[in-house]
Amino acid sequence: MSEKWTGRKRRTNHLVRAMASTLLKQRRIVPEQLHGLCRLTWITSNNHGPDAPYVASTKIPALESILQKQRGESTLAGVAEDAAQWTGSPQTKKLILGDTGFTNFYKAYRNSSLDWIRDNMETLIPLFRTAFHLNTDVQGLSLVRKIMTLPRIPKANHNDELMRPEFLLSPVFFALDKRIRFPVMNGNAGVTALLKKLKVFNEPLDEQYLHMIRLYGKGGIDDAADLDEIGGDLPELVGVGTTDPTKHLLTEKKTAGRNIPLKDEADLKVLQKELLVNCRKIHNKLTNQLRKLLTDYTLLEGISKSALFDVLVKNFDGSKTDLLIEVKSSIEPPHIRMAVGQVLDYWFRINGKIEPRVAILLPKEPDNLTKDFLSWQKIGLLWFSGETLKTSSPWLSTLAAHSVVP
């Protein structure tokens, strides 16, 4: 799960709710305004930063549609100012100026969906208001069943090619739900993988909804923003059927007090008779630093007794290759030797004889002998220099470069 994307989805939720809080109180709502709320969840391929193409093509027009105010050559700052005045909340401006939107909605249906909204306004306005005021999952189920009764959305210039209404509505209802529990069911690759893992891909929408919401509170999945990110990792996070979960979304570690847990304490007791609290603090601080830096990536941790690994970076190289990282609180040789054994053992238990992609994260730069030893073993090396992630392993340079100081 990429924390950057889950954070973006939650910001989108806050923005859509801010705009809807004013819009849905109005006695007269026009189709373009409901369409604008939908469009606030949309992105295009290039979607990061205030100058990204999606801002001019999608975000500004969406806000103008909601405000019913065309500014001509609009700027994001100008529209944000108008929206803040309209909602009566300065926070709205801050949300608009940040990255929002999360679904690359089908281009062929972007315009025709407005006509569909126009044809179904009397039904849709109450549904949007219901989504805004959701308090329970039972109410969410009732909303899903109403979606199931809606006609499908025709493709532009191809009225025989129809799209399921939840592909348009579930992202915006997710963004209207103050609990962030209404799941995104829009047919993207991650949702499709999730439904297939749950064995409900071909089941009715209400059955899919029930299976999805049952995952909250499991495997580190707090809400629908987390759920939309896990995709095919589901069995390892929550277990499916008779299998037990073996992984967990990486969570922040405790670094204060004396009761500080650490993974695989049994192994470490072999190395030293008493595990010092300070070592635990350093270990967990390093893990937390890595978690904060690598927000572009889905990060997992092991919870199976046979593989209590520290961090698994999903698709670290953009080629669907995972990276297993063992965190150590010291650069002393005994810790390095233990890390090598642990990380290779964990990899084998998880992936079998697939060539390992493993690394060790240390609190600071080790000596050249350690670097040479790890390079000889084809084990990557990472360390922190202040808040910056460093590496002496060329194949990890891209990962280190993509880490961002929050």
C-alpha positions in Angstrom: 0.0 0.0 0.0 1.4 3.3 -1.0 0.9 5.8 1.8 1.2 8.6 -0.7 -1.9 7.3 -2.6 -3.9 6.4 0.5 -3.2 9.9 1.8 -4.3 11.3 -1.6 -7.5 9.4 -1.4 -8.3 10.7 2.0 -7.5 14.2 0.9 -9.9 13.7 -2.0 -12.5 12.5 0.5 -12.1 15.7 2.5 -12.2 17.9 -0.6 -15.4 16.3 -2.0 -17.1 16.4 1.3 -16.1 20.1 1.7 -17.7 20.9 -1.7 -20.7 18.7 -1.1 -21.5 20.1 2.3 -22.5 23.3 0.6 -23.8 21.8 -2.7 -26.1 19.2 -1.2 -27.9 21.8 1.0 -29.1 23.6 -2.1 -32.7 23.2 -3.2 -31.7 23.3 -6.8 -28.8 21.1 -8.0 -28.0 20.8 -11.7 -26.4 17.7 -13.4 -23.1 19.5 -14.0 -22.6 19.9 -10.3 -23.1 16.2 -9.5 -20.8 15.4 -12.4 -18.3 17.8 -10.9 -18.2 15.9 -7.7 -17.5 12.7 -9.6 -14.8 14.5 -11.6 -13.0 15.5 -8.4 -12.1 11.8 -8.0 -10.6 11.6 -11.5 -7.0 11.9 -12.7 -5.1 11.5 -15.9 -1.8 9.7 -16.4 0.3 12.7 -15.3 -1.2 13.7 -12.0 1.4 15.0 -9.5 2.0 18.7 -8.7 0.0 22.0 -9.3 1.1 22.1 -13.0 0.2 18.5 -13.9 -2.0 18.2 -17.0 -4.9 16.8 -15.0 -5.3 20.1 -13.1 -6.3 22.0 -16.2 -8.1 19.2 -18.0 -10.0 17.7 -15.0 -9.7 19.4 -11.6 -10.3 23.0 -12.5 -13.3 22.2 -14.8 -14.8 20.0 -12.0 -14.6 22.8 -9.5 -16.0 25.3 -11.9 -18.9 22.9 -12.6 -19.7 22.6 -8.9 -19.4 26.4 -8.4 -21.3 27.1 -11.6 -18.7 29.8 -12.3 -16.6 30.0 -15.4 -13.6 32.2 -15.0 -12.2 31.9 -18.6 -8.5 31.3 -18.2 -8.8 29.9 -14.7 -5.9 29.2 -12.4 -6.0 26.6 -9.6 -5.3 29.3 -7.0 -8.2 31.4 -8.3 -10.7 28.5 -8.3 -9.4 27.5 -4.9 -10.1 31.0 -3.6 -13.6 30.9 -5.0 -14.3 27.5 -3.5 -13.0 28.5 -0.1 -15.5 31.5 -0.1 -18.3 29.3 -1.4 -17.8 26.7 1.4 -16.9 29.2 4.0 -13.8 27.2 4.9 -10.1 28.2 4.3 -9.2 24.5 4.6 -11.0 24.0 1.2 -8.3 26.1 -0.5 -5.5 24.1 1.0 -7.1 20.8 -0.1 -7.6 22.1 -3.6 -3.9 23.3 -3.9 -2.7 19.8 -2.9 -2.8 16.6 -5.0 -6.3 15.1 -5.2 -8.1 12.6 -7.4 -7.2 8.9 -7.6 -9.1 7.1 -10.4 -8.3 7.3 -14.1 -11.9 7.1 -15.2 -12.6 5.7 -18.7 -12.1 8.5 -21.2 -14.9 7.2 -23.5 -17.4 7.6 -20.7 -16.3 11.0 -19.2 -18.7 13.1 -21.3 -21.5 10.5 -21.7 -21.6 10.1 -17.9 -22.9 13.7 -17.7 -25.8 12.8 -20.0 -26.5 9.8 -17.9 -26.6 11.9 -14.7 -28.9 14.3 -16.5 -31.3 11.5 -17.3 -31.3 10.1 -13.7 -31.1 13.3 -11.6 -34.3 12.5 -9.5 -32.8 9.2 -8.4 -29.2 10.3 -8.0 -29.6 13.4 -5.8 -31.0 11.3 -2.9 -28.2 8.8 -3.4 -25.5 11.5 -3.2 -27.1 12.9 0.0 -27.3 9.4 1.5 -23.6 8.8 0.8 -22.7 12.1 2.4 -24.6 11.1 5.6 -23.6 7.5 5.9 -23.3 6.3 9.5 -23.3 2.5 9.2 -22.2 -0.3 6.9 -25.9 -1.4 6.8 -26.8 2.0 5.3 -23.9 1.5 2.8 -25.3 -1.9 1.8 -28.7 -0.3 1.1 -27.0 2.4 -1.0 -25.2 -0.4 -3.0 -28.5 -2.1 -3.6 -29.9 1.1 -5.0 -26.9 1.4 -7.3 -27.7 -2.1 -8.6 -31.1 -0.9 -9.8 -29.7 2.0 -11.9 -29.4 1.7 -15.7 -25.9 1.3 -17.2 -24.0 4.2 -18.7 -23.7 4.3 -22.5 -20.4 5.0 -24.2 -20.1 8.2 -26.2 -21.4 7.5 -29.8 -21.8 3.8 -28.9 -25.0 3.4 -27.0 -24.7 -0.4 -27.1 -21.5 -0.4 -25.1 -22.6 0.1 -21.5 -20.7 0.7 -18.3 -21.8 -0.4 -14.9 -23.0 2.5 -12.8 -20.8 1.6 -9.8 -17.7 2.4 -11.9 -18.8 6.0 -11.9 -20.5 6.2 -8.5 -18.5 4.1 -6.1 -15.4 6.5 -6.2 -17.5 9.6 -5.5 -19.5 7.8 -2.8 -16.2 6.7 -1.2 -15.3 10.4 -1.3 -18.6 11.5 0.2 -18.5 9.0 3.1 -17.2 10.7 6.3 -16.1 7.3 7.7 -14.1 6.4 4.5 -15.6 2.9 4.6 -17.6 2.9 1.4 -15.4 0.8 -0.9 -14.2 1.7 -4.4 -15.7 -0.8 -6.8 -14.7 0.6 -10.2 -13.2 -2.3 -12.0 -9.6 -1.1 -11.9 -6.8 -3.7 -11.8 -6.4 -3.6 -8.0 -10.2 -4.0 -7.3 -10.4 -6.8 -9.9 -7.5 -8.6 -8.3 -9.0 -8.1 -4.8 -12.5 -9.5 -5.9 -10.9 -12.5 -7.6 -8.9 -13.3 -4.4 -12.1 -13.0 -2.4 -13.7 -15.4 -5.0 -16.6 -12.9 -5.5 -15.6 -11.4 -8.9 -18.7 -12.8 -10.6 -21.0 -12.2 -7.6 -23.6 -9.4 -7.4 -22.4 -6.0 -6.3 -24.0 -6.3 -2.8 -22.2 -9.6 -2.2 -18.9 -8.0 -3.2 -19.6 -5.1 -0.9 -20.1 -7.4 2.1 -16.9 -9.3 1.5 -14.9 -6.1 1.1 -16.1 -4.3 4.3 -15.3 -7.5 6.3 -11.6 -6.8 5.7 -11.5 -3.6 7.7 -9.5 -4.1 10.9 -7.5 -7.0 9.4 -3.9 -7.0 8.1 -3.5 -3.3 8.9 -6.5 -2.3 6.7 -8.2 0.6 8.5 -10.6 1.8 5.8 -11.5 1.9 2.2 -8.5 4.0 1.2 -6.2 1.1 2.5 -8.5 -1.5 0.9 -8.3 0.1 -2.5 -4.5 -0.3 -2.5 -4.0 -4.0 -1.5 -5.0 -5.7 -4.7 -3.5 -9.2 -5.0 -1.8 -9.0 -1.6 -5.0 -10.0 0.1 -4.3 -13.6 1.1 -1.0 -12.8 2.7 -2.5 -9.9 4.7 -5.7 -11.4 6.0 -5.7 -15.0 5.1 -8.2 -16.6 2.8 -10.0 -19.8 3.5 -7.9 -22.0 5.8 -4.7 -20.1 5.3 -3.4 -17.8 8.0 -2.1 -14.3 7.3 1.7 -14.0 6.9 2.1 -10.3 6.3 0.8 -7.0 7.6 0.8 -3.5 6.2 3.9 -1.8 7.8 2.8 0.2 10.8 4.6 2.8 12.9 6.7 1.3 15.7 6.9 2.3 19.3 10.1 4.1 20.2 9.4 5.4 23.7 9.0 3.7 27.0 10.5 0.4 28.1 7.9 -2.1 26.7 9.1 -1.8 23.1 8.5 -4.8 20.9 11.0 -6.0 18.3 10.7 -8.7 15.6 12.4 -12.0 16.1 13.7 -11.4 19.7 14.5 -15.1 20.0 17.2 -14.9 17.3 18.7 -11.8 18.9 18.9 -13.4 22.3 21.3 -15.9 20.8 23.6 -12.9 20.0 23.3 -11.2 23.4 21.8 -12.3 26.7 19.7 -9.3 27.3 18.1 -7.2 24.6 18.8 -3.5 25.4 15.8 -1.2 25.2 18.0 1.3 23.3 18.5 -1.3 20.5 14.8 -1.6 20.2 14.4 2.1 20.0 17.0 2.5 17.2 15.5 -0.4 15.3 12.0 0.9 15.4 13.1 4.5 14.7 14.9 3.3 11.5 11.8 1.3 10.4 9.6 4.4 11.0 12.0 6.6 9.0 11.9 4.1 6.1 8.1 4.0 6.3 7.9 7.8 6.1 10.3 8.1 3.2 9.0 5.4 0.9 5.5 6.6 0.6 5.4 5.8 -3.1 5.6 2.1 -2.3 3.4 -0.6 -0.7 5.3 -1.7 2.5 4.6 -4.9 4.3 6.0 -6.6 7.4 6.1 -10.3 8.3 3.8 -11.7 11.0 4.3 -15.4 10.5 6.6 -17.0 13.1 8.6 -18.5 10.3 9.3 -15.2 8.5 9.2 -12.2 10.9 10.8 -9.9 8.3 11.0 -6.2 8.9 10.0 -4.6 5.6 9.0 -5.9 2.2 8.9 -3.2 -0.5 6.4 -4.3 -3.2 7.5 -3.7 -6.9 10.5 -1.7 -5.8 12.0 -1.5 -9.3 8.8 -1.0 -11.3 9.2 -4.5 -12.8 7.1 -6.3 -10.2 10.1 -7.4 -8.2 9.8 -7.2 -4.4 12.7 -6.2 -2.1 13.1 -7.7 1.4 14.9 -5.4 4.0 16.2 -6.4 7.3 16.7 -3.5 9.8 19.6 -3.6 12.2 20.3 -1.1 15.1 24.1 -1.4 14.8 26.9 -1.6 12.2 28.9 -4.0 14.4 29.9 -7.3 12.6 27.7 -9.6 14.8 24.6 -7.6 13.8 25.6 -7.7 10.2 26.2 -11.5 10.2 22.8 -12.0 11.9 21.1 -9.7 9.3 22.6 -11.7 6.4 21.3 -15.0 7.8 17.9 -13.6 8.6 17.2 -11.8 5.4 18.2 -14.8 3.2 16.3 -17.2 5.4 13.2 -15.0 5.2 13.4 -14.6 1.5 13.7 -18.4 0.9 10.7 -19.1 3.2 8.6 -16.6 1.3 9.8 -17.0 -2.3 11.6 -20.3 -2.4 14.5 -20.6 -4.9 13.7 -17.4 -6.8 16.9 -15.3 -6.9 16.8 -13.1 -3.8 16.4 -9.3 -3.9 17.4 -8.5 -0.3 19.0 -5.6 1.6 20.1 -4.5 5.0 19.2 -1.1 6.5 21.7 0.3 9.0 21.6 3.4 11.2 24.7 4.8 9.6 27.3 4.1 6.9 29.4 1.0 7.7 33.1 0.5 6.9 34.4 -0.6 3.5 34.9 -4.2 4.6 31.2 -4.5 5.5 30.3 -2.9 2.1 32.5 -5.4 0.3 31.2 -8.3 2.2 27.5 -7.5 1.4 28.3 -6.8 -2.2 30.1 -10.1 -2.5 26.9 -11.8 -1.1 24.8 -9.8 -3.5 23.0 -8.2 -0.6 22.0 -4.6 -0.9 23.0 -2.0 1.7 21.0 1.0 2.9 21.7 3.5 5.6 20.6 6.9 6.9 22.6 10.0 6.7 20.5 12.3 8.8 17.0 12.1 7.2 18.4 11.0 3.8 18.4 7.4 2.6 21.8 6.3 1.2 23.1 3.2 -0.6 26.4 1.8 -2.0 24.5 -0.7 -4.1 23.9 0.6 -7.6 20.7 -1.5 -8.1 19.2 0.4 -5.1 20.1 3.9 -6.3 16.7 4.5 -7.8 14.9 3.4 -4.6 17.1 5.8 -2.6 16.6 8.6 -5.0 12.8 8.2 -4.9 12.7 8.5 -1.1 11.3 11.8 -0.1 12.0 13.7 3.2 8.5 14.5 4.6 
